[in-house]
Amino acid sequence: MNHLLKMLDLSKEEIIDILNLADQLKYENKNGIEHKVLKGKTLGMIFQKSSTRTRVSFETGMYQLGGQALFLSNRDLQIGRGEPVQDTARVLSRYLDGIMIRTFEQKEVEDLAEYGSIPIINGLTDFCHPCQVLADLMTIREFKGQFEGLKMCYIGDGNNMANSLIVGGLKVGMSVSIACPEGYRPDPKVLEFAKQYGDKFFMTDKPAEAAKDADVLFTDVWTSMGEEAETEKRKVAFAGYQINDDIIAVAKPDAMVQHCLPAHREEEITEKVFEAHANEIFEEAENRLHAQKAVMVKVMGGDKK
């Protein structure tokens, strides 16, 4: 594993390998066992989108692994003033041991990997959010003990989270259902990928239909970063695409709820449901730290045996 660019690139075996290492690192972290396997390594973190969980978890994770992280905003780099991605990639490859980038276009991440000579980690693009979904899968396995036989349901915008959840969920053996309005469907490449799984993938515009007998319920904000001008239009389009008591009622009695955060209470999820499942949601947020540490160990040459 040289990079983490998108969930589509990972095999089931690679995903499980990352999750197993994440579990180990989490155990060691909770029990005061140091694991400075990236001692002397430096991760450059390029942010073209704002962040809470991504920045803090990567920076803390590199510290716990014995390395250091450099926060590089769009304002700090010449890439923000028009320097080509390929030039930035070749320069930073001579200083750093890895790059994590949180940006808009997936092509920018792919170009960094093509022109650079160090590992690239996708911290989020408009197309996908692999780090978040690895943390999501880690959390599901913690609470449910397995993937096989489980049903994952996602309700809301067919955005980067939907794209990555579909791919990740299907690859590890879950069935996946998704409810989103016409015009806000997942990326065609992801839907084409899902076809090979037959009836293990189901898409509808009816949230209750998608949520029926679900073991895990997911949602995300109706308006993602960069789409703020569409906020009012999206509120109309997504009315009814909410995890609420009615959705909980048709899911499995022990269904868990996940949200990548930040949450807009009373839009995509009610306050009541959010607080009832807060333990699962904030465990999911914590697991960003452990899953990303596992990714960094895998791609930056400190693989634990």
C-alpha positions, 0 to 999 in steps of 0.5 A: 500500500503506497497511498490512500487516495480513495476506497476504490483502490483498496482491497477487502484484505487491505481494509481489514489489515488497516482496521486490525492495526487500528485496533492494536494502536487504539489498545496500546494508546489506551494502555499507555504503550508507546508506539513511536514507529514513525520516529523522525518522519514528517507529515505535511498536511495541506488544507484547502478546506477547513477542518476540526477532526482531520487536523487534530487527529492527524497532528496528534497521531503523528506525535503519538507515532513519534513523528511531526506534522506540519500544518500547511494552509492554502495561504501558506503555500505557493500552490495557493498562488498558482504553482502547479500541483506537479511542482509542489509534489516534487518539491515537498517530496524532497522535504517530507515523508508523506503528505495528507491533503484535504481539498476539493478536486480528487484530481489534485490528490491523484496528481500529487501521487503521480508526480511526487515520490512520497505517500499521499493520504486523501484527507477529504475531497469532493469525491470521497472521504476514505479516512472517515469511512475507515474510522466508520468501519472500525466503529461498526466492528467495535459495536457489532463484532463483524461485517458479514450479514449487516445492513448499512443504510445511508440517508441524505446527499449522494456526496463524498461520504455516500461514495466512500460508504458504498464502496467500503461497506460492500467491500467488507461484506455488508449490504448497503442501501441508500436514500437520496433525492433525484439529482443528488445521487452518488457518483456514477463511477461508484454506482457502476462499482456497486452493480457487481454486488447485485442485490447487496446494493439498493438505492431509493428516494424513500428513506424509510424503505432504505432504513428497513431492518438496517443495523447501521444508519448513516447521514451527513449534512445536506450542504457540504463545504463549497456548496453554501450558495445552494443551502436554501435549495438543498433544504427543500430538496432534502426535506424528509431525508432525516434520521428521526424516530420514524426511521429508528422505528423501521431499523433493527431494534439495536441499530446504531447511528453514525455521523461524520460530523459536524451535525446540523441538528433538526436537519439531517438528524434530530436532536433526540436521535443524535443524543441517544446515539452520541456514544457511538457517534463520538466513538466514531470521531475518536476512531479517526485518530486510530484509523489514520495512525494505522494508515500512516504506519502502513504507507510511511514505512513504519509497519508494525509486525 
